[in-house]
Amino acid sequence: MKKILLMGNPNVGKSAVFARLTGARVISSNYPGTTVAFTQGMTVIGREKAVLIDVPGAYDLEPSSQAERVAVDMLREGDIVVDVIDASNLERNLALTLRLLEQDTPVVVALNMWDDAAHKGITIDAGRLEAALGVPVVPTVAISGEGIKNLASRIPEARAPRHAARSESERWAEIGRIVGDVQSLSHRHHTFLEMLGDASVKPPTGIPIAVLVLIASFGIVRTIGEGLIRFILDPLFEGLWKPLMFRLSALLEPGTLGHGIVIGKLVDGDIDFVQSFGLLTTGLYVPLGMVLPYILSFYIVMGVLEDFGYLPRLAVLLDKLMHRMGLHGWAIIPSLLGLGCNVPGILATRILETRRERFIAATLISIGIPCAALQAMIWGLLGRHGGRYVLLVYAVLFLVWAALGRLLNGVLRGRSPELIMEIPPYRLPALRALAQKVWMRMTAFLKEAVPIVLLGVLVVNLLYFTGLFDRLAAWSAPLMTRVLGLPEEAVVAMAVGFLRKDVAVGMLGAMNLTAGQMTVAVTVLAMFFPCIATFVVLWKELGWADLGKSILIMLASSLVAGAVLNAFLT
Amino acid sequence: MPETPGQANAPLTLADLPPRRPALIIEVHGGWGMQRRLQALGIRPGARVTKVSTGFRPGAVVVGIGGGQAALGHGIARRVIVEPLP
């Protein structure tokens, strides 16, 4: 079967073209570097089936980041390249196109974002571009699907003109000649979005805008999440699910092992979805009733920010600050993604250039960036004691994140490279693509999280019934009680935190801790060790040696933070 | 490298260029890797840029180039020599 590669500069819409040609669902956003590993799907070209591969964006065929390296390695395996270029930025995009035309693989050019170019007053004569390059050129608007059929029908016409290799300066001269020949510009005024884009990076207007965006995002996430819980999920669980569980409880008889695992313990004769801790009570209520609403609201807000194009502008504003932590502004994008789930956040550090940066960024994400599931549980359970405790947890995590960043930057050898980044124009998010992205992230959460939450609840019950629970608690008592001021059983919650941190907070919530103890416990829990999914991705990205270092840093800093917080709160 | 902008004879860099000012890139100082990455965004001798902004104390520089915009760390912006255009 033929392999067709989608290649092009970052943020030209390759993933959107991919989604159109395969019908597959992929995540695309309005900033460079969304795709850091290749995705493949099936498509039909002519009458033949073919494999279509969505390759991470590259500016050049000489890689400068891990994501670009993936792209260059893929090129050797492809039978046809569909070079996706941004029509509104022809000059820059042609640099890669000309490099591709020097290779042996046949090429078709998709002149994407045709609508954007028209808005910017740019007209391109596709026929003349085709003649100049010697390969088919098809105008497309991938996000709306325009021109995609035409592109598919012309893929078999791909050609390899095998241009003679040029030097950099010869290539730019050639690009200048081609652009002058095929492109004409008409004068037009700045649009509102362009003015807003510029205002977002100029410090006097950009900083107030950033503060507003962050406060608004936080407020919207909370409002939607809490609204869903109060008006939909709690009524469902209390009104519909609980009566069913009571019937099942009577059937299984309280006190038996089966009842303990399925329903859990009854609290004053009642099923308490947080405290009962059975598979079908707490095991379902934590992921579906407490976490899912916040996952949904977080990814709606994040999706809007991503697709609008705000994140690279925040990266520009924070560049100076991030340098003190051995990173540059771009590192804020993986960090924000980590607020949803640490796993995609850590994967996104692949857009950073050096190993040193990736180590710092990944370590800081797993220590200082609580995922949405953990945050939802902290709001749900610690929030009952008062918002200031929740605020305190965030403040401590932020301080640790910043202080540890500075420390690592001082201690680790090497320097951090400087920011070089393309700033995409602001675009109004396409609702269909946004809805699809939110849907994909939600289903990924359900598929990956729910089984592990259930496993976590099962493990807790088995530990309890076999008596291992007590032995583990007694063994860790000195650390838990003396240093952290927590009851010794809290160690089991910490251990379960390795499976899922939301379940662990659920356990802490069932322990009747004081507000101060709960604050210490969730802070330590957030920092001390990655959950299993994060652990695996850290190991893959950093290797054993650096993972070991990273975990030592986590353990040490969480104990220090926990002990200080304990001393301060009691 | 000149530390004080606007000195007589000191070449003007992208970092010193005032906002909204168009300019022609004269020279890019730096290693091969950096030159290549800048080139990929269209920042190369002979290209026309328009300054958009400089961050605080001093921070990243944003320029309009070709049909788009690019952000450069301050250290890099100081190594891009420009000549202001009217």
Interface residues (C-beta under 8 A of the other chain):
Chain A: N9 Y59 D60 E62 S64 D86 S88 N89 L90 E91 R92 A95 A117 K120 I122 E168 W172 G197 D198 V201 K202 P203 G206 I207 P312 A315 V316 L317 D319 K320 H323 H328 G329 E418 L419 I420 M421 E422 I423 P424 P425
Chain B: P19 G33 M34 R36 R37 L38 Q39 A40 L41 G42 R44 G46 V52 S53 T54 G55 F56 R57 P58 G59 A60 V62 I65 G66 G67 G68 Q69 A70 A71 L72 G73 H74 G75 I76
